[in-house]
Amino acid sequence: MRGQELLTYVVYDITDDRIRLRIAGVCKDYGLDHIQYSVFCGPLDATRRREIFTRLGDTLGDNEGRILMLQLCEKDAAARAEIARGPLAVLRSQQ
């Protein structure tokens, strides 16, 4: 039985293109949606959050970069606000 899923954001700032693409691949492996250039989000339970965080750390290794993972409860996720314009807004609305 799976635990409660929370909306989880992964935000990263990584200069190396190769590592950045690998980080994006890990996020996609966990079913997260690519919502901005260096931001993915989607529902994950506590076990999957621990797993992805470990994989992200292993993928970054000793390379320069920063990865931030945040989770929101239902109430906070429902209260989020977004302003989107241009091509990225169209892509986001289609997900």
Secondary structure by P-SEA (a helix, b strand, c coil): ccccccbbbbbbbbccaaaaaaaaaaaaaaccccccccbbbbbbcaaaaaaaaaaaaaaaccccbbbbbbbbcaaaaaabbbbbccaaaaaaaac
